[in-house]
Amino acid sequence: MAVTTSTPPDTQEPAAPPEPRRQKRSAANVWLGVVAWIVGIAFFFPVFWMVLTSFKQETDAYTTTPKIIFEPTLEQYEGVFSAGVGPYLVNSVIATVFSTLLVLLLGIPAAFAVSLRPVKKTQDVLFFFISTKMLPVVAVIVPIYVVVNQIGMLDNIWTLVVLYTGMNLPIAVWMMRSFFLEVPGELLEQASIDGAPLWRTLREIVLPIISPGIFATALICVIFAWNEFFFAVNLTAANAGTVPVFLVGFITSEGLYWAQLSAAATMAALPVVIAGWVAQNKLVQGLSFGAVK
């Protein structure tokens, strides 16, 4: 008689997922989100309060106890326009746009030379670029003032264009070099094999790849040039004053006009905010370019 043996069924149950660890992780994410929101609100609140104050009367703005409920008015913005903000805005636009274009025109070939087409002693060249940012601006303002005065360029907007270009160029070269380094070398080799000239390779292959990084660099240069105050207040007067110089006019011996100053500051910040909002996708792509291999 044949003896049959049966294998007992596998009664071992699958391991239960680590629920406590998963719950701890979810709780940590929630708390991290809460902290992030608190920090974000803390950073945004001064901007919100500035915009809110710009719609107040001076009597409502200059109070010991902050006034939240008030009757909004556009009187402060009318006062800013009547004070002659137009020429200052035009000067800021000219200085910012032209200096940024010059930075890109000079910085792209320089960054390309020290990245994909390295020159001799590349590290020395990079150190020279960044070393120009190590000297405080206040230490060089006197010789710059003397030179600008000697060549008759005081209170001239093109003086600021040259200075802003020199101010932003080292940062732009360092930023764009990191973007150039992320371009695959095989693309350049293939273009060289096909007989493409260097400038055509740069224009048609490399620049489209790193365009987000160029947008990010340009936006940072725009922000730095638009907000620059020290050169503008020392080298300009009535003809070439920029928006930061215009804002100083609201500081008088009688005190600060908080509502009008808030309105002027809101108008001064608005162009940069709009530029950042329009280019936000390019900015995020550019700042994260090369962060993940």
C-alpha positions, 0 to 999 in steps of 0.5 A: 500500500502506497503511503502518501505524504502531504506537505502542510500548508505554509501558515506563515503570515507575511510580515506586517508593514512597520506602521509605527515608523511610517506614522512617525515619518508622516508626523515629521513631514507634517511638522516640517511643513508647518515650520516651513509655512511659519518661516515663509510667512515670517519672511513675507510679512514685512513685504505684506506690511509694506504694501498694506502701509502704502494704502494708509494715510500718514496718520494711520501709518505713524502710530504706536499701535499698528492699525489694521482696520483703516480706509484705504487710499491711493493718495500716497501713490499719487504723491510718489508720481507727483514727486517725479519718480518717472526719470528715476525709474527710466534711469534704473531701467537703462542701468539695469538692462544695459549692464545685464546685457553687457554682463551676458555678452562678456560673461558667456565667452569667459565662462565657456573659456574656463569650462569647456575650453579651459585656458592655462591656469584656469583656477588662477583666472577664476580666483582673479574673477572672484577676488574683485568681490573681496574688496569692500565698495566703500574702500574704492569709492574715492578713487572711482569718484576721482577718475569719474570726475576727471573724465567728466562722467559724474551724474551720468547713467552710463557710468553706472552701466559700466560699474554695474557690469564690473560688479556683476560680471564675476558672479555671472562667470562663476554661475555660468561656468557651473552650467557649462560644465554640465554640458556633455563633452560628447556633443562638442566632440560630435560638433567638432567632427562634423566641422562646426566652427566654435561659435556655431557650436556655442550658439546652436548647441551649448546655449540652448542647453544652458538657457535656463542657467543664463536666465537665472544668471540674468535675473540675479544680475537684474536684482543686484543692479536694480537694488544697488545704492552706494554707487548711485548715491555717490556718483549721481545727482539730478540727472542720473539718479536711480530708484534707490536714490529716489527713496532716500528723498523721503527721509527728511529732517522732520522724520520718515513719511512711512506711508509715502515711503512704503508706496515708493518702495512697493513701486520700486520692488514691483518690476523685479517681482514681475520679472521674477514671476515671469521667469520663475520656471526658467529660474527654478530650472537654472538654479537646479541645473546640474544638481541631480546627475 
